[in-house]
Amino acid sequence: MKITKYVHACLLVETDDRVALFDPGAMSYPVFNIAKLSRLDDIFITHNHGDHYLTPFIKELKEKFPNARITTTAEVASELKKEGIEAKTDAPSGVEFFDSPHESVEPLFPQPEEIGIHYLDKLSHPGDSHSFKETKEILALPITGPWGSSIKALNLTLELKPKFVIPIHDWHWSDEARKQMYDSYETVLAKSDIKIYKPQTGIAIEIN
């Protein structure tokens, strides 16, 4: 499995026979080169916040890949329907939903509906949650945000014990702060035989 992170919570996940894009949002849009993407089977949107879902981004993806399936929440599906874009709320083949509620963002924003996604029985993307109870061997871990604690994220990882961690949702940090936190996570997680990758935007990580 090849995983490429784009800035924040957006992941391009490629296997030999399937390509999926998770949470194509506002932070990722300026750096994602759609012209270079040769295949796209699935678009997954965990919830309706702009850093995870941007309508112009979705429109451009669908223009190039009209047969790409969109899987999301009822809230997002309703919004996309107004734009003439079809989205489904049921899990396609190779996908399981899991309980992953968005952490509270009130009074800044209303609480959104959110889905956690297990993909191909290998990768888990929980959206903006530190309240989920399960993961596959690869965890896309949100590690900071106005709603979340980096320490809570770390302790959750130690509890759930994935084999691999891809840190996401860290746009809020400077490059220096991000590197420092990745290094700190690496030191702690290694003691539990958990490998954390240190993704750079647009550079693929291969996990066998």
DRENSE-607625 format. One record per residue (C-alpha): residue in three letters; chain; z, x, y. Coordinates in Angstrom, 3 decimals, decimal comma. Layout:
// DRENSE-607625
(ALA A (Z X Y)) ...
// end
This chain:
// DRENSE-607625
(MET A (0,000 0,000 0,000)) (LYS A (-0,990 1,327 3,430)) (ILE A (1,058 0,142 6,414)) (THR A (0,203 0,788 10,052)) (LYS A (2,567 -0,166 12,856)) (TYR A (1,341 -1,102 16,319)) (VAL A (4,007 -0,540 18,992)) (HIS A (6,570 -3,203 18,165)) (ALA A (6,674 -5,734 15,313)) (CYS A (2,982 -5,795 14,401)) (LEU A (2,056 -4,353 11,002)) (LEU A (-1,361 -3,966 9,419)) (VAL A (-0,874 -3,981 5,644)) (GLU A (-3,773 -2,867 3,448)) (THR A (-4,246 -2,797 -0,305)) (ASP A (-7,432 -2,292 -2,304)) (ASP A (-8,174 -6,002 -2,377)) (ARG A (-6,334 -7,558 0,569)) (VAL A (-5,681 -6,889 4,256)) (ALA A (-3,012 -8,678 6,274)) (LEU A (-1,766 -8,503 9,848)) (PHE A (1,821 -9,441 10,670)) (ASP A (2,993 -10,665 14,082)) (PRO A (0,117 -9,710 16,414)) (GLY A (1,911 -10,006 19,738)) (ALA A (1,700 -8,980 23,372)) (MET A (2,992 -5,406 23,016)) (SER A (0,517 -4,646 20,242)) (TYR A (-2,568 -6,279 21,739)) (PRO A (-3,489 -3,488 24,226)) (VAL A (-3,485 -0,763 21,545)) (PHE A (-5,004 -2,629 18,602)) (ASN A (-8,710 -1,878 18,228)) (ILE A (-10,160 -4,971 16,583)) (ALA A (-13,641 -3,425 16,572)) (LYS A (-12,468 -0,773 14,102)) (LEU A (-11,001 -3,312 11,697)) (SER A (-13,489 -3,967 8,893)) (ARG A (-11,584 -6,585 6,908)) (LEU A (-8,865 -9,166 7,501)) (ASP A (-7,767 -11,752 4,955)) (ASP A (-4,458 -12,981 6,361)) (ILE A (-2,619 -13,303 9,654)) (PHE A (1,116 -13,981 9,394)) (ILE A (3,153 -15,123 12,409)) (THR A (6,909 -15,341 11,876)) (HIS A (7,686 -17,284 15,068)) (ASN A (6,374 -18,270 18,471)) (HIS A (7,731 -15,568 20,798)) (GLY A (5,113 -13,650 22,739)) (ASP A (6,009 -10,259 21,285)) (HIS A (5,066 -11,643 17,859)) (TYR A (2,226 -14,003 18,682)) (LEU A (-0,322 -13,869 21,494)) (THR A (-3,060 -16,492 21,603)) (PRO A (-5,855 -14,250 23,018)) (PHE A (-5,118 -11,728 20,267)) (ILE A (-5,408 -14,447 17,617)) (LYS A (-8,626 -15,775 19,141)) (GLU A (-10,282 -12,353 19,055)) (LEU A (-9,213 -11,800 15,473)) (LYS A (-10,587 -15,189 14,426)) (GLU A (-13,837 -14,597 16,266)) (LYS A (-14,463 -11,498 14,172)) (PHE A (-12,859 -12,807 10,969)) (PRO A (-13,377 -16,593 10,951)) (ASN A (-12,245 -16,889 7,326)) (ALA A (-8,927 -15,118 7,858)) (ARG A (-6,037 -17,388 6,865)) (ILE A (-3,243 -17,934 9,386)) (THR A (0,198 -18,657 7,931)) (THR A (3,038 -19,519 10,277)) (THR A (5,674 -22,044 11,335)) (ALA A (4,992 -25,662 12,250)) (GLU A (5,699 -24,805 15,909)) (VAL A (3,049 -22,097 16,053)) (ALA A (0,569 -24,124 13,995)) (SER A (0,885 -26,968 16,507)) (GLU A (0,298 -24,608 19,433)) (LEU A (-2,737 -23,051 17,769)) (LYS A (-4,181 -26,474 16,953)) (LYS A (-4,346 -27,167 20,698)) (GLU A (-6,560 -24,068 20,961)) (GLY A (-8,826 -25,263 18,155)) (ILE A (-7,414 -22,769 15,646)) (GLU A (-6,289 -23,895 12,203)) (ALA A (-3,069 -22,491 10,756)) (LYS A (-1,180 -23,362 7,580)) (THR A (2,555 -23,667 6,995)) (ASP A (2,473 -23,314 3,212)) (ALA A (2,574 -19,903 1,546)) (PRO A (-0,768 -18,605 0,236)) (SER A (-1,143 -16,752 -3,048)) (GLY A (0,946 -13,589 -3,183)) (VAL A (3,399 -14,773 -0,531)) (GLU A (6,900 -16,197 -0,716)) (PHE A (8,926 -17,426 2,230)) (PHE A (12,607 -16,557 2,462)) (ASP A (15,419 -17,775 4,669)) (SER A (15,397 -15,589 7,772)) (PRO A (16,631 -17,497 10,830)) (HIS A (15,931 -16,082 14,259)) (GLU A (19,071 -14,668 15,822)) (SER A (20,408 -16,597 18,783)) (VAL A (18,634 -15,916 22,072)) (GLU A (20,322 -18,650 24,061)) (PRO A (20,641 -19,057 26,988)) (LEU A (17,582 -16,827 27,537)) (PHE A (15,268 -18,811 25,255)) (PRO A (15,464 -21,849 22,976)) (GLN A (15,939 -21,134 19,310)) (PRO A (12,538 -20,839 17,591)) (GLU A (11,640 -21,877 14,085)) (GLU A (11,087 -18,727 11,984)) (ILE A (9,907 -17,735 8,519)) (GLY A (10,670 -14,599 6,545)) (ILE A (7,749 -13,373 4,460)) (HIS A (7,740 -11,566 1,113)) (TYR A (4,261 -10,128 0,682)) (LEU A (2,719 -9,225 -2,696)) (ASP A (6,227 -8,863 -4,131)) (LYS A (6,540 -5,515 -2,324)) (LEU A (7,062 -5,978 1,433)) (SER A (9,510 -8,142 3,355)) (HIS A (9,064 -9,003 7,043)) (PRO A (12,054 -10,989 8,377)) (GLY A (10,861 -11,587 11,944)) (ASP A (13,787 -11,378 14,376)) (SER A (16,692 -11,724 11,978)) (HIS A (19,682 -9,811 10,723)) (SER A (20,912 -12,852 8,774)) (PHE A (18,665 -12,710 5,715)) (LYS A (20,066 -12,022 2,248)) (GLU A (17,164 -10,572 0,274)) (THR A (14,390 -8,011 0,471)) (LYS A (11,644 -6,495 -1,618)) (GLU A (11,419 -2,721 -2,054)) (ILE A (9,779 -2,227 1,367)) (LEU A (11,677 -3,716 4,302)) (ALA A (10,201 -4,070 7,771)) (LEU A (13,509 -3,794 9,598)) (PRO A (13,964 -5,030 13,185)) (ILE A (16,351 -2,498 14,652)) (THR A (16,907 -3,508 18,258)) (GLY A (16,377 -6,341 20,710)) (PRO A (18,272 -8,576 23,131)) (TRP A (19,429 -10,608 20,131)) (GLY A (20,313 -7,817 17,705)) (SER A (22,515 -4,822 17,013)) (SER A (21,145 -1,559 15,618)) (ILE A (24,418 -1,042 13,750)) (LYS A (24,197 -4,503 12,185)) (ALA A (20,631 -3,704 11,115)) (LEU A (21,786 -0,465 9,517)) (ASN A (24,691 -2,082 7,671)) (LEU A (22,431 -4,874 6,450)) (THR A (20,044 -2,287 5,030)) (LEU A (22,876 -0,521 3,226)) (GLU A (23,939 -3,858 1,761)) (LEU A (20,484 -4,990 0,605)) (LYS A (19,321 -1,543 -0,543)) (PRO A (15,531 -1,587 -0,218)) (LYS A (13,772 1,556 -1,429)) (PHE A (11,839 2,017 1,800)) (VAL A (12,343 1,008 5,436)) (ILE A (9,705 0,608 8,136)) (PRO A (11,525 0,214 11,474)) (ILE A (10,062 -2,438 13,758)) (HIS A (11,039 -4,289 16,938)) (ASP A (11,908 -1,166 18,927)) (TRP A (9,640 -1,446 22,000)) (HIS A (12,783 -1,665 24,134)) (TRP A (13,637 2,007 23,574)) (SER A (12,249 5,105 25,203)) (ASP A (10,446 7,538 22,906)) (GLU A (13,458 9,854 23,007)) (ALA A (15,891 7,085 22,105)) (ARG A (13,627 5,891 19,303)) (LYS A (13,410 9,362 17,772)) (GLN A (17,156 9,838 18,001)) (MET A (17,839 6,508 16,285)) (TYR A (15,239 7,107 13,564)) (ASP A (16,855 10,464 12,828)) (SER A (20,323 8,913 12,738)) (TYR A (19,172 6,164 10,371)) (GLU A (17,506 8,770 8,175)) (THR A (20,728 10,730 7,774)) (VAL A (22,778 7,676 6,831)) (LEU A (20,224 5,947 4,606)) (ALA A (19,437 9,098 2,644)) (LYS A (22,989 9,022 1,271)) (SER A (22,074 5,731 -0,422)) (ASP A (18,645 6,957 -1,594)) (ILE A (16,838 4,783 0,940)) (LYS A (13,837 6,368 2,623)) (ILE A (13,081 5,442 6,220)) (TYR A (9,631 6,150 7,598)) (LYS A (9,169 7,083 11,243)) (PRO A (6,003 5,227 12,203)) (GLN A (3,759 6,160 15,089)) (THR A (1,433 3,581 16,569)) (GLY A (-1,914 3,463 14,799)) (ILE A (-1,052 6,066 12,144)) (ALA A (-0,990 4,689 8,606)) (ILE A (1,871 5,198 6,158)) (GLU A (1,029 5,126 2,450)) (ILE A (3,652 3,901 0,003)) (ASN A (2,825 3,997 -3,703)) 
// end
